[in-house]
Amino acid sequence: MISAKNLSKSYPVTVKSPGLKGTLTHFFHRTYREIKAVQNVSFTIEAGEVVGFLGPNGAGKTTTLKMLTGLIHPSGGIVQVAGFDPFRRQTQFLEKASLVMGQKQQLIWDLPTMDSLRINAAIYRIPEAIFKQRLGELTEMLSLQNQLKQPVRKLSLGERMKAELLAALIHHPQVLFLDEPTLGLDVNAQVAVRDFLREYNHRYQATILLTSHYMADITALCKRVLLIHQGQLMYDGDLAELLEKFAPCRQVRVELAQGVSKTALEKYGEIESIDGQEVRFFVQREQLTSAIARILSELEVLDLSVTDPPIEEVIGRLFQQGTVN
């Protein structure tokens, strides 16, 4: 459904020296340097997949999404979405794809959401009967039945984001590009958006490419992730395998009946923190069973839990290293 081969994007940026001399030189004889936003990125996404697209700020995520949706032309490489060249902006392609950006809006601020939906229905030439059917399905999935007649400016941030999704999906696109769809939302609103996207993918087999700085979005929706760093694709594969490979330790939390010195606790694993009688360790996976057995037999334990390290730490460490080799 989505194919990118050696996709690249570079921008020429003018270089200006300070002062009057620099200004005059810049006016009559400009010099440029090249910024490589995306460099030779290649991947394919099958129909119905939900794929996470991760990277630090400035890594090239949004630039890649804009090339995949035809908003900007690539400097090099080939891209196909649903069998079309996105930059040609053919009507058939526009009917098959949609882009939702958490920091942008398409709804008209002072009008009720329903008015914007009817405008979109007219743009996509959706017959009235089909429009009503889709509107009923999507509003039920998003729990927006009572908000459609309110001006957009009077909706909460979470309601507005759900209304944006409704507007983007009223034409039932096969491919959905999401750029930070839960940005700024509270926990309940984030969960509602995730649940909707999961249900939409399951019901309509839509292909979704999702970027988010909230790792809970990725873990809840995506089995596969793409990692991009400094414009280059550094990983394409299973999220669970990535964590298994680059999170060799498990996090063990122990609540003790009484305090124990740090020196006495160091033999059980790498101490992450000690807060009163609660101790957190990092323990190598292959040593986990024996370490827990020793803790339970040698210490007076009130509670014990074992978890994977936070995924944010694992991904952040990879970006700092700049490699997954």
C-alpha positions as CSV (number, residue, x, y, z in Angstrom):
1,M,0.0,0.0,0.0
2,I,2.9,2.4,0.8
3,S,6.3,2.1,-0.9
4,A,9.3,4.4,-0.6
5,K,12.6,3.7,-2.3
6,N,15.7,5.9,-1.6
7,L,13.4,8.7,-0.6
8,S,15.3,11.9,0.0
9,K,14.7,15.6,0.6
10,S,17.2,18.4,0.8
11,Y,16.7,22.1,1.3
12,P,19.1,24.9,0.2
13,V,19.5,27.4,3.0
14,T,21.2,30.8,2.6
15,V,24.3,31.6,4.7
16,K,24.6,35.2,5.9
17,S,27.6,36.7,7.8
18,P,26.8,39.3,10.5
19,G,27.2,43.0,10.2
20,L,26.7,45.5,7.3
21,K,29.3,43.8,5.1
22,G,27.6,40.5,5.6
23,T,24.3,42.1,4.7
24,L,25.6,43.7,1.5
25,T,27.4,40.5,0.4
26,H,24.2,38.5,1.1
27,F,22.2,41.0,-1.0
28,F,24.4,40.9,-4.1
29,H,26.0,37.4,-3.9
30,R,24.2,34.8,-1.8
31,T,25.8,31.6,-0.7
32,Y,23.9,28.5,0.2
33,R,24.4,25.3,2.3
34,E,22.4,22.2,1.9
35,I,20.3,20.7,4.7
36,K,19.5,17.0,4.2
37,A,16.2,16.5,5.9
38,V,15.7,12.9,4.6
39,Q,18.4,10.7,3.2
40,N,17.7,7.5,1.1
41,V,14.8,6.2,3.2
42,S,13.3,2.9,1.9
43,F,10.4,0.9,3.3
44,T,7.2,-0.8,2.3
45,I,3.9,-1.0,4.3
46,E,1.3,-3.6,3.5
47,A,-2.5,-3.0,3.4
48,G,-4.0,-3.0,6.8
49,E,-0.8,-2.5,8.7
50,V,-0.5,0.0,11.6
51,V,3.1,1.1,11.7
52,G,4.8,3.5,14.2
53,F,7.2,6.1,12.8
54,L,9.5,7.3,15.5
55,G,12.4,9.8,15.8
56,P,13.5,12.8,17.8
57,N,12.6,16.3,16.8
58,G,14.1,17.3,13.5
59,A,14.7,13.6,12.5
60,G,12.7,13.9,9.3
61,K,9.3,12.3,10.3
62,T,7.0,15.1,9.2
63,T,9.1,15.8,6.1
64,T,8.6,12.1,5.1
65,L,4.9,12.2,5.8
66,K,4.6,15.4,3.6
67,M,6.3,13.6,0.8
68,L,4.1,10.5,1.2
69,T,1.0,12.7,1.0
70,G,2.2,14.8,-1.9
71,L,2.5,18.1,0.0
72,I,6.2,18.4,-1.0
73,H,8.2,16.9,-3.8
74,P,11.1,14.6,-2.9
75,S,14.6,15.6,-4.0
76,G,15.2,12.0,-5.0
77,G,13.8,8.5,-4.8
78,I,10.4,7.0,-5.7
79,V,7.3,6.9,-3.6
80,Q,4.0,5.1,-4.3
81,V,0.9,5.3,-2.1
82,A,-2.1,3.1,-3.0
83,G,-0.6,2.7,-6.5
84,F,-0.3,6.5,-7.1
85,D,2.5,9.1,-7.2
86,P,1.4,11.4,-4.3
87,F,2.9,14.6,-5.7
88,R,0.7,14.4,-8.9
89,R,-2.3,14.9,-6.5
90,Q,-4.7,12.9,-8.7
91,T,-8.3,12.9,-7.6
92,Q,-8.2,9.1,-7.2
93,F,-5.3,9.4,-4.9
94,L,-6.8,12.1,-2.8
95,E,-9.9,10.0,-2.3
96,K,-7.7,7.1,-0.9
97,A,-5.5,9.0,1.6
98,S,-5.8,11.4,4.5
99,L,-3.4,13.3,6.7
100,V,-4.2,14.3,10.3
101,M,-1.7,16.6,12.1
102,G,-2.2,17.2,15.8
103,Q,-1.0,20.8,15.6
104,K,-3.0,21.7,12.6
105,Q,-6.8,21.9,12.0
106,Q,-9.1,21.7,9.0
107,L,-12.3,22.5,10.8
108,I,-13.7,26.0,10.5
109,W,-13.3,27.6,13.9
110,D,-16.6,29.5,14.2
111,L,-18.9,27.0,12.5
112,P,-20.4,23.8,13.9
113,T,-18.5,20.6,13.1
114,M,-21.4,19.4,10.9
115,D,-20.9,22.3,8.5
116,S,-17.3,21.4,7.9
117,L,-18.3,17.8,7.4
118,R,-20.8,18.8,4.8
119,I,-18.2,20.8,3.0
120,N,-15.9,17.8,3.0
121,A,-18.7,15.6,1.7
122,A,-19.3,18.0,-1.2
123,I,-15.5,18.1,-2.0
124,Y,-15.4,14.3,-2.1
125,R,-18.7,14.1,-3.9
126,I,-20.2,11.7,-1.3
127,P,-23.9,11.0,-1.9
128,E,-26.2,12.1,0.9
129,A,-27.3,8.5,1.8
130,I,-23.6,7.3,2.1
131,F,-22.7,10.5,4.0
132,K,-25.4,9.9,6.6
133,Q,-24.4,6.3,6.9
134,R,-20.7,7.1,7.4
135,L,-21.5,10.0,9.7
136,G,-23.6,7.7,11.9
137,E,-20.8,5.0,12.1
138,L,-18.0,7.4,12.8
139,T,-19.8,9.5,15.3
140,E,-20.9,6.4,17.2
141,M,-17.3,5.1,17.2
142,L,-16.0,8.5,18.4
143,S,-18.9,9.3,20.8
144,L,-19.5,12.6,19.2
145,Q,-23.2,12.5,18.6
146,N,-23.9,15.5,20.9
147,Q,-21.1,17.8,19.7
148,L,-21.7,18.0,15.9
149,K,-23.9,21.1,16.2
150,Q,-21.6,23.1,18.5
151,P,-19.1,25.6,17.1
152,V,-15.6,24.1,16.9
153,R,-14.3,26.8,19.2
154,K,-16.5,25.6,22.0
155,L,-15.3,22.0,21.9
156,S,-12.7,20.7,24.3
157,L,-9.3,19.8,22.9
158,G,-10.1,16.1,23.0
159,E,-13.5,16.6,21.3
160,R,-11.8,18.8,18.7
161,M,-9.3,16.1,17.9
162,K,-12.0,13.5,17.5
163,A,-13.9,15.9,15.2
164,E,-10.7,16.4,13.2
165,L,-10.5,12.6,12.8
166,L,-14.1,12.4,11.8
167,A,-13.6,15.1,9.1
168,A,-10.5,13.3,7.8
169,L,-12.2,9.9,7.6
170,I,-15.6,10.9,6.2
171,H,-14.5,9.8,2.7
172,H,-13.2,6.4,4.1
173,P,-9.6,6.7,3.0
174,Q,-7.6,3.4,2.6
175,V,-4.4,5.1,3.9
176,L,-4.3,7.3,7.0
177,F,-1.2,9.4,7.9
178,L,-1.2,10.6,11.5
179,D,1.2,13.1,12.8
180,E,1.0,13.5,16.6
181,P,-2.8,12.9,16.8
182,T,-2.9,12.9,20.6
183,L,-0.6,16.0,21.0
184,G,-1.7,17.9,24.1
185,L,-4.6,15.6,25.0
186,D,-5.3,14.4,28.5
187,V,-5.0,10.8,29.4
188,N,-8.7,9.9,28.9
189,A,-8.8,11.7,25.5
190,Q,-5.6,9.9,24.4
191,V,-7.1,6.5,25.3
192,A,-10.3,7.4,23.4
193,V,-8.4,8.3,20.2
194,R,-6.3,5.1,20.5
195,D,-9.4,3.0,20.9
196,F,-11.0,4.6,17.9
197,L,-8.0,4.2,15.7
198,R,-7.7,0.5,16.7
199,E,-11.4,0.0,15.9
200,Y,-11.2,1.9,12.6
201,N,-8.3,-0.2,11.5
202,H,-10.0,-3.4,12.5
203,R,-13.3,-2.5,10.9
204,Y,-12.1,-1.1,7.6
205,Q,-8.6,-2.6,7.2
206,A,-7.1,0.9,6.8
207,T,-3.4,1.3,6.5
208,I,-2.0,3.6,9.2
209,L,1.4,5.3,9.5
210,L,1.6,7.0,13.0
211,T,4.1,9.4,14.4
212,S,3.9,10.2,18.1
213,H,6.1,11.3,21.0
214,Y,3.7,9.5,23.3
215,M,5.1,5.9,23.4
216,A,1.7,4.7,24.8
217,D,0.2,5.4,21.4
218,I,2.9,3.3,19.7
219,T,2.7,0.3,22.1
220,A,-1.1,0.3,22.0
221,L,-1.4,0.4,18.2
222,C,1.8,-0.7,16.5
223,K,3.5,-4.1,16.2
224,R,6.0,-2.7,13.8
225,V,8.1,0.5,14.0
226,L,10.3,2.6,11.8
227,L,13.0,4.5,13.6
228,I,14.5,7.6,11.8
229,H,17.4,9.6,13.0
230,Q,19.1,12.5,11.3
231,G,17.1,11.8,8.2
232,Q,18.2,8.2,7.9
233,L,16.2,5.0,8.6
234,M,18.0,3.2,11.4
235,Y,15.5,0.4,12.2
236,D,12.5,-1.3,10.5
237,G,11.0,-4.2,12.3
238,D,9.0,-5.7,15.2
239,L,8.7,-3.5,18.3
240,A,8.8,-6.5,20.6
241,E,12.1,-7.7,19.0
242,L,13.6,-4.2,19.3
243,L,12.8,-4.1,23.0
244,E,14.1,-7.7,23.5
245,K,17.4,-6.9,21.8
246,F,18.0,-3.5,23.3
247,A,16.5,-3.8,26.8
248,P,18.5,-6.8,28.2
249,C,17.5,-5.9,31.7
250,R,14.2,-6.2,33.6
251,Q,13.1,-3.7,36.2
252,V,12.4,-5.3,39.6
253,R,10.5,-3.3,42.3
254,V,10.7,-4.6,45.8
255,E,8.9,-3.2,48.9
256,L,10.7,-4.3,52.1
257,A,9.3,-4.7,55.6
258,Q,12.3,-2.8,56.9
259,G,15.1,-0.7,55.5
260,V,18.3,-2.4,54.3
261,S,21.6,-0.7,53.5
262,K,22.5,0.0,49.9
263,T,25.7,-2.0,50.2
264,A,23.7,-5.1,51.3
265,L,21.3,-4.6,48.3
266,E,23.9,-4.3,45.6
267,K,24.5,-8.0,45.2
268,Y,20.9,-8.5,43.9
269,G,21.3,-6.2,40.8
270,E,22.0,-2.7,39.7
271,I,20.2,-0.3,42.0
272,E,18.1,2.2,40.1
273,S,16.6,4.0,43.2
274,I,15.9,3.6,46.9
275,D,12.9,5.4,48.2
276,G,12.3,4.6,51.9
277,Q,11.7,0.8,51.9
278,E,11.0,0.6,48.2
279,V,14.0,-0.5,46.0
280,R,14.2,-0.6,42.2
281,F,16.8,-2.8,40.6
282,F,17.9,-3.5,37.0
283,V,18.6,-7.2,36.6
284,Q,19.9,-9.0,33.5
285,R,17.2,-11.2,32.0
286,E,19.3,-14.4,32.3
287,Q,19.9,-13.7,36.0
288,L,16.3,-12.7,36.8
289,T,15.0,-16.0,38.2
290,S,18.0,-16.6,40.5
291,A,18.0,-12.9,41.6
292,I,14.3,-13.0,42.6
293,A,14.8,-16.3,44.4
294,R,17.6,-14.8,46.5
295,I,15.6,-11.6,47.2
296,L,12.6,-13.6,48.5
297,S,14.7,-16.0,50.6
298,E,17.1,-13.5,52.1
299,L,15.0,-10.3,52.5
300,E,11.6,-9.7,54.2
301,V,9.5,-8.7,51.2
302,L,6.1,-7.1,51.4
303,D,5.6,-6.8,47.6
304,L,7.6,-7.5,44.4
305,S,6.9,-6.8,40.8
306,V,8.9,-7.3,37.5
307,T,8.5,-5.1,34.4
308,D,10.3,-4.2,31.3
309,P,12.2,-0.8,31.4
310,P,10.1,2.1,30.1
311,I,10.1,2.0,26.3
312,E,10.9,5.7,26.2
313,E,14.3,4.9,27.9
314,V,15.1,2.2,25.4
315,I,14.2,4.3,22.3
316,G,15.9,7.4,23.7
317,R,19.1,5.4,24.3
318,L,19.0,4.2,20.7
319,F,18.7,7.7,19.3
320,Q,21.6,8.9,21.5
321,Q,23.7,6.1,20.1
322,G,22.5,6.9,16.6
323,T,22.7,3.2,15.6
324,V,21.0,-0.2,16.3
325,N,24.0,-2.3,15.4
